[in-house]
Amino acid sequence: MATWRRLGDTGVLVELPGLDEVLALDAAVRAEIDRGATGLADVVDVLPAARTLTVTAPAGSDLGRLATEILAVAADLDPGAAAGEAHEVEIAVHYDGPDLDEIASLTGLSADEVVAAHTGTPWRVAFGGFAPGFFYLVDGDPRLAVPRRGEPRTAVPPGSVGLAGEFSGIYPRASPGGWQLLGHVDDALWDVDRDPPALLRPGQRVRFAAAPAAPVGSGDLSRGSAAPGESPDPAAEGSAAMPVPSAATSVGGRGVVTEHGSLTVLATGPRALVQDRGRPGLAHLGVGRSGAADRSAHALGQRLLGNELDCAAVEVTLGGLAVRAEADCLVAVTGAPAPARVDDRPVGHAAVLRLVTGQVLRLGAPAYGLRSYLSVRGGVDVPPVLGSRSTDTLAGLGPDPLSDGDVLPIGGARRALPTTEQAPLPGGPPAQVVLRVVPGPRIDWLADREALVATAWEVSGRSDRIGARLVGEALSRHPDHEGEELLSEGVVRGSVQVPPGGEPVLFLADHPVTGGYPVAAVVVDDDVDLAAQLRPGDRLRLAWHPTSRPATSPPAPGSETT
């Protein structure tokens, strides 16, 4: 039987008995969308996980109606039929992993018997995880269930094949990781130039085969490396670590001449990224939407300049950006109110500014807020990746972070300039930010639900575009869930996830598509942009949205608004 819970005001979390039902419903919902079903017309993403299917839609959608439509589809499922139709792919593995002997010791098998067990039973692609192209594989030989390493590696090469618990998986790119490694593959699990970019997809069967003798010696980890802080271990997905993009595209190089002019980057400040409205619809591949962290500030810049709303801009963290106009152009600075100067002349915030060839625009550090947006009429015209020019810091997609000397091509304007040339100035910072939240699908995992909104939280310095870590009195788990592990399930921007330590993580633009910790609350979509402007040290409180205060007892799934 399928039940459902709300995931903020943009998602529905459908709970199902098992993976067969999840994959069957995933296929059925996608078929209904392709057929043009009216009740599913607004669906943005459909994401299968271990026991749930997450379906998202724009804020303001009728989630109750959406859930009713999905449950009607679920009522007619035949899970066995979906499993029987699964396509099988064979992947050759070089069984030379550094943990092969350890796996043999843990299982009581010889190394050869471990290889025979891994290749002897076809695996099934269950659901995506921490990075584009990574999928959890299930249904393998149960003798291969082994614990994760006690100490994760700081660098696992791309293509490494690992085991953890009941799962097997293949690391698509270099990252830290705690899985037991038994070999590596030569196949590219993820290639943005391939259609589709992911080699695997949910529901597929995977049969591993032993490859000829590997050219890399047993235990050799030299095939790839990862910088500290790259994408998180699959076992710890949902953490707010900041990776260095590894599948990014470069912006224009020095000396580039473009048809509509360009901006040359003279200084970047702490961080400057190209962002647009993101890449929706790819969560099932492990790719989140990303895009501008403060969507309203980005949109304001486009409206002031008469751009299409999906034009790309530069997201500037804590000021410090300096650009030189290589042709006459119109620009606007929105978001965090950074003091701006054109050459030595102060200029206004949220206003249309004319730069003539050779003039330099410099942004200082904003008095409050975190992210400012430099928009240009015609948009920043760097090459798109998977339909977007946004830099996704978790997935490693899109343009590299900007560097001194980079040239930003300007696109052609397609709309007339609006008559309004300046927006109202933002008010000063509140003494304490209040973010409205609705109960999350796992609110019942908290011992005291009111503690979430009663606590005064502070934004940690270990925060980034992936999520804001909140510091305060740790939240306790309900005794019924003490020590329990939650199977990974879909999350949305604004999800407030509570790890075992009890200090929440508020997911922002580059959040992982799934998380393994309970989501106790979700910030309403109207307040997520405010959350994106919080800087380390800022204080905030969470407050129940007036229409969605949680009940004092656990809700009945599918019966009301949790």
Secondary structure, DSSP 8 states (H G I E B T S, - for coil): --EEEEETTTEEEEE-SSHHHHHHHHHHHHHHHHHT-GGGTT--EEEE-SSEEEEE--TT--HHHHHHHHHHHHHT--HHHHHHT--EEEEEEE---TTHHHHHHHHT--HHHHHHHHHHS-EEEEEE-SSTT-EEEES--GGG-B---SS-EEEE-TTEEEEEBTEEEE-SS-EEE-SEEEEEE-S-SB-TTSSSSBS--TT-EEEEEE-S--SS-TT--TT----TT-S--GGGTT-------SEEE--B-TT---TT-EEEEEEE-SEEEEE-S--TT-GGGT------SSHHHHHHHHHHHT--TT--EEEEESS-EEEEESS-EEEEEEES---EEETTEEE-SSB-EEE-TT-EEEE---SS-SEEEEEETT-B----BTTB---BTTTTEEE----TT-EEEB----S---S--B--------SSEEEEEEE-TTGGGBS-HHHHHHS-EEE-SS--SSEEEEESS---B-GGGTT-----EE--TTEEE--TTS--EEE-TT--SEESS-EEEEE-HHHHHHHHT--TT-EEEEEE-TT----SS---TTSS--
